[in-house]
Amino acid sequence: MTRHVLVIEDDEDIAKLVKLQLTELACNVTIVGDGARGLAESESKHYDLLILDLMLPGMDGLEICRRIRSQGRYTPVLMLTSKSGELDRVLGLEMGADDYLTKPFSVLELTARIKAIFRRVDSLSKDRADAKALLKSGDLSIDLEKRSVRLAGKPVDLTAKEFDLLAHFARNPGRVLSRTQLLDSVWGYSHSGYEHTVNSHINRLRTKIEKNPNEPEFIETVWGVGYKFREGN
């Protein structure tokens, strides 16, 4: 299966290197060197992966990622940057990047990250195909095919990552999930140190689906371990 990948990178040498590795993975590659044009291209058709530089002329990578994640459809994002500070990595995750690679990087690491994203996306697609189209818990309804959520019949506006997180919880009712497990399953990160990203997303989810976020009915805190989704209807 040929995958279509969009590379938004203004460094021609890096763009050519990334394209070479993607071509060896049987990918069809489009390269754009400007942020605004890259965003327009990403919106023009479906891509299986977006490889996105952080610092770009026209529009930076964080803003592109934010705009892509505000849309309904999901596109995996691998962010590239010459910055290695924790703040930059956290911002990339918060904006919805699936993985983060700091320049300079080895071609082996790049290939491994790309393959890991494709495996995770394939696994999620299989899970959606195998799962029930509609998950329910009390007044909460989650439509996996339409990627929509309703609470007591009223629509709930979630970001793409908030929906993925909620759907993962709802598929595993009663199971205690650590922050590391949630990072690995929902964000594709197995790295430690980003637990606050999970916490902030869960806090936002609670404000949207819980009657009282301080006494949650759906996403419960298991102190010292992680979180679990309520069992039963």
N, C-alpha and C positions, 0 to 999 in steps of 0.2 A: 504494500500500500504506500503510495507516494504521499508524503506530508508536505504541506505548504507552509513555509516559514518566512516571516518578515524580519529583516535585520535593519534596525534604525541605529546607525553608527556613522559618525562623521570622519573617523580615522579610516582612510581607505585601506591601509595595510591590515588593520584588525578586521575590517569588514570582509576582505578577501580571504583571510585566514579562517574566519568563522564560516564563510560560504564553502570553502574547501572541505571542512570537516562535516558540514551538513550534507554536502553532495555525496560524500562517502556513506552517509546514512540514508541515501536514497531520497533526499528531500529536494523539493523545488524551492529555490531561494530567490527572494526579491530584496534588494538593498536600497535603502533611502538614507541620505546623509543629512537631512534637515528634520528638526522636530515637528514642525507644523505640517510639512508634506508627509512625514511618516505617520502622523495621526490620521490624516486624510486617507492615506493608503490602507491603514489598518481598518478603517470604517468602510472601505469600498467593497471588500469581499471577505470571506471567511479564511482565517489563517489558523493552522494547528499549533503554532508557537510564535511568540513575539520575543525577539532578542533585542533588548533596549539599553542603549547607553544612557547613563545618568546625565552627563553634561553634553548638551546638544545646542546648536544654533537654532534660533526660531522659537523653540519651546523645550523645556528640560524634560528629562525622562520621568520624574515624579509626577509632573502635571499630565503627561501623556498617560501614565499608568492610572492616575486618578480618573481621568475622563473615560478610559476604556472600562474601568471597573464600575462606573456609574451607568453603563449600558446594560441591557438585559442579557446579552450573550456572553459566554465565558471564553476567554482566550488565555492560555497559560503564558506567563511572562517571566523571562529570565533577564535579570537586570545586570548590566555591566557597569563598572565604575572604577576610576583611578583612586577614589577615596576609600579609606579603610576604617574610618571612625565608626564607633558603635551607633551614633546618632543617625548616620546615613543608612546603615543597614536596617535599623529599626524603622526609619521613615519609609524605606522601600517595602518592608513587610506590611506596614500599616496601610500603605496605598494599594496593597494587593498583589505585590510581586510574589511569584511562586518560589523563586530561588534568586541567589545573589552571588555574583562572581567578581572578585576584585582583580583589577589589572596590576601587574602582568599575571597572566594565568597560563597554565600548560594546556596543550591541546588534549591531553589525556583527561584532565579534569573537566575541561569544557565538554568533551564527548560524554563523559560519565554523567554530568549534570543534565545534559539534554536527554540522554537515554532514560535517566531516572524520572524526568518530567513526563516523557512519553509513556513509561510504564504506569505511572500514577494515573494519568488521564485515561489510559486504556482500562485500568482497574476500576476507576470511578464510572466509566461508561458501562462496563459489564455489570457493576453493582446496580446502576440505574435500570438496566434492562431486566435484571433478575428480580429487582425489588418491586413491591407493590407500587402502583402509580400514586396512591394516596395514603399518606400516613396520618393517623389521628391519635390525639391524646387529649382527652377532655374537650375543651372548646377550641383546641388548636388543631388546624388541618394544614398539612404540607403536601402540595402537589409537586411530585418530583419531575414530571414531564414538563409542566408549565413553569416550574421554578417559582411558584407563588405560595404565599402563606396567608391564611385567614384565621382570625381570632374572634370567636363568637359571631362568625359570618362576615366580619369586616376585614378588608384587606390590610396586610401589614407590609410596610415598605422596608425591605431589607437590601443591603448591599450584596454583591455576589458572594463575598467571603462569609458574611453573616449567614446567608442561606446555606452554604456548604457546611458550615459549622453546625447549624441547627439540624440539617438533614442527617449529618453523621451522628449526632446525639440521638435523634429519633429512630435511627436504624439499630441503635444499641441500647434499648431501654434497660435501666437497672444496672448496666455495666459501669463500673467506676473507671473513668479515663483520666490519666495523668496529663498534665500540661504538655509534657514531652510527647506523649502518644498523640495528642490532638495536633501539635505542631507537625508531626510526621505524617499524619493521615490527611489533614486538611490543607496545610501549607506546603507540605512536601519537605519540611525541614526536620532533620533529626539532631540538629545542633542544640546544645544547651545554651541558656542565656537569654532566650527570647520569651520566657514565660509571661512577661508583662504584656506581650502582644495578645496572647490567649486571654489573659485577664481583662484587657480593655475591650476585646470583642464580646466576651461573655457579659460584661457590664452593659454594653450597648444593647445586646440582645435582650437582656432582662428588662431594660427600660421599655422595650417595644412589645414584649409578649407577656410580662408578668403584671398581675394586678398590683402587687406590692414587691418591687425589686429587692427590698430588704428581707422579705420572707418569700422566696421563690417557690412556685408550685412545680415548675417544669425542669429547670436546670438547678439542681441542688449542689451545694458545696460539701465535699467530703474532706473535712479538715485534715491537713497533712498529707493528702493523697491527690485529690483532683476534683472532678465533678462527675455527676451522673444525671441521666435523664429519667424522669419519673416512669415507673412501670404501670401497666394497666391503662384502661380507658377511663 
